[in-house]
Amino acid sequence: MRILALVFSLMAMPVWASSFDRPIPQAQSATAEFWFALGSLGLIAALYLVHRLVSRK
């Protein structure tokens, strides 16, 4: 049991961990911007329809 604890403690040493590399943000493509604009317009239309549905008496 003592040997097992020693093995696990050696395996958990920070020496084995790799350093964190920050992700580099990439530029947005025209296709992504088009779909974002289309989704935004769809969301605005849905919000307007919900507004009309809720405000009716």
N, C-alpha and C positions, 0 to 999 in steps of 0.2 A: 504494500500500500504506500509506503514511503517512497519507493522508487517511482510508482505511478504519479504521485504528487510532484516529484522532482521533474519527471518528463513533461507533465502538463505545464509546470511553471516555466520550463525552458522553452516550450513551444509558444507561450504567450508573451515572449519578450518583445519589446517594441522594435528591436533590431530587424525583425522579420517583416514589419509593416512598411509598406511603400509610402512615399510622401504624396500628399494630395496635390493634384494638378488642377488648377482652376480651369473650367471650361471657357473657351473663347467664343463670345457671341458671334453668330454669323449674320450676314446681311439678309434681309427678307427679299424673296423673289417677287416678281410681278404677279405670278400666279397666286402666291400666298396673300398678297395685298388685295387681289381681285376677290378671292373667296372670303377674306375678312370683311371687305366692303359689302358683299352680298349678304353675309351673315348678319352684319350690323343693320342693314336695311330690313331684313326679315324680322329681326328682333324688334325694331321700331314699329313695324307693321303689326306684329303680334301684340305689342303693348297697347297700340291704339285700338285694336279690336277688343282687347280685354277692357279697356277704358269705356268703349261704347257699350259693351255688354253689361258692365257693372253700373253705369250711370243711368241706364234705362229704368223707367218706373212703370 
